[in-house]
């Protein structure tokens, strides 16, 4: 999952407390690309399923992250996310 540049370890916690997408990501990856991966990896046995990146919002430190920004632009760094990022629908 890592793609060049500084690496950041992330996990994503969905609405029911399940963690998905745990891995190491490049700080240069965009929020939109992360959301696309989450749509692909979303557990199919859940009652709520995103169909596209527009169905998800990633929230960090109380702020909704913009699709066109990178992890570095969003000031997300290694060790910054003890609880992970929260995808909301």
Secondary structure as UniProt FT lines:
FT   STRAND          7..13
FT   TURN            15..16
FT   STRAND          19..26
FT   TURN            27..28
FT   HELIX           31..41
FT   TURN            44..45
FT   HELIX           53..55
FT   STRAND          57..60
FT   TURN            61..62
FT   STRAND          63..64
FT   TURN            67..68
FT   TURN            71..75
FT   TURN            78..79
FT   TURN            82..83
FT   STRAND          85..88
//
